[in-house]
Amino acid sequence: MIRVGDQVGYEGAIYAVQKQTRSTIHPGGRTALSLLGKAHYLEVDSKRVTLFGSPSEKLPVWFRKHAWGVDLNFYSTSFLPPDLGMTDVELKTFSIRVSGAPRALMECLYLAPEKQNLTECYELMEGLNNLRPDQVQLLLEKCGSIKVKRLFLYLAEKASHDWFRFLDLRKVDLGRGKRSVVKGGVYVEKYQITVPRELEEGGKSGL
């Protein structure tokens, strides 16, 4: 039900889906960071919305067919447990569940480099200087993507965040062997990944 004159955005639809069906579909990645106020220093494309859900979930037909005025991108994945690292965001008259900052950054890295620029991921990481080490630790231990874990740790260390030194990497499975994240990039031996040259050669806040 919509009152006459009311403008209902995709956020209201997310609220309905989460409350009525107990779905795990949620704003994630850069969209979540924007809702959390963690992406204000970047030019945010408010017309592009990134949603995540579990592999068994799909956006309802009414959700997909309605013109919300935004470009919806929905990804079904199980690389993180559905309820881990989530938080509530208060909107005008309701609240919705979204990815917390560390989970949202991992979702960005899940989409990188094809659908999310890695240099931008680093700029987003730079702003996450007050994360709780215990929350990050648990997400890293439960994350099923080797690429995401290696990139997350690489960016966190590059950003020189204080919370990074409290992580116990012995408990994090980083897999074996090299991972070529991008072609023609620079190899980072510590994390056995190939990253864009401009990312590796750029210093903190110097990209």
Secondary structure as the mmCIF struct_conf table of DSSP 4:
data_model
#
loop_
_struct_conf.conf_type_id
_struct_conf.id
_struct_conf.beg_label_comp_id
_struct_conf.beg_label_asym_id
_struct_conf.beg_label_seq_id
_struct_conf.end_label_comp_id
_struct_conf.end_label_asym_id
_struct_conf.end_label_seq_id
TURN_TY1_P TURN_TY1_P1 VAL A 4 GLY A 5
HELX_RH_AL_P HELX_RH_AL_P1 TYR A 10 THR A 21
STRN STRN1 HIS A 26 PRO A 27
HELX_RH_AL_P HELX_RH_AL_P2 GLY A 29 LEU A 35
TURN_TY1_P TURN_TY1_P2 LEU A 36 GLY A 37
TURN_TY1_P TURN_TY1_P3 HIS A 40 TYR A 41
BEND BEND1 LEU A 42 LEU A 42
TURN_TY1_P TURN_TY1_P4 SER A 46 LYS A 47
STRN STRN2 ARG A 48 GLY A 53
TURN_TY1_P TURN_TY1_P5 PRO A 55 SER A 56
HELX_RH_AL_P HELX_RH_AL_P3 VAL A 61 LYS A 65
BEND BEND2 HIS A 66 HIS A 66
BEND BEND3 GLY A 69 VAL A 70
STRN STRN3 ASP A 71 SER A 76
BEND BEND4 PHE A 79 LEU A 80
TURN_TY1_P TURN_TY1_P6 PRO A 82 GLY A 85
STRN STRN4 MET A 86 GLU A 90
BEND BEND5 LYS A 92 THR A 93
STRN STRN5 SER A 95 SER A 99
HELX_RH_AL_P HELX_RH_AL_P4 ALA A 101 LEU A 111
TURN_TY1_P TURN_TY1_P7 ALA A 112 LYS A 115
BEND BEND6 GLN A 116 GLN A 116
HELX_RH_AL_P HELX_RH_AL_P5 LEU A 118 GLU A 126
TURN_TY1_P TURN_TY1_P8 GLY A 127 GLY A 127
TURN_TY1_P TURN_TY1_P9 ASN A 129 ASN A 130
HELX_RH_AL_P HELX_RH_AL_P6 PRO A 133 LYS A 142
HELX_RH_AL_P HELX_RH_AL_P7 ILE A 146 LYS A 158
TURN_TY1_P TURN_TY1_P10 ALA A 159 SER A 160
HELX_RH_3T_P HELX_RH_3T_P1 ASP A 162 PHE A 166
HELX_RH_3T_P HELX_RH_3T_P2 LEU A 169 LYS A 171
BEND BEND7 VAL A 172 VAL A 172
BEND BEND8 ARG A 176 GLY A 177
STRN STRN6 ARG A 179 SER A 180
BEND BEND9 VAL A 181 VAL A 182
TURN_TY1_P TURN_TY1_P11 LYS A 183 GLY A 184
STRN STRN7 VAL A 186 VAL A 188
TURN_TY1_P TURN_TY1_P12 GLU A 189 GLN A 192
STRN STRN8 ILE A 193 VAL A 195
HELX_RH_AL_P HELX_RH_AL_P8 ARG A 197 GLU A 201
TURN_TY1_P TURN_TY1_P13 LYS A 204 SER A 205
#
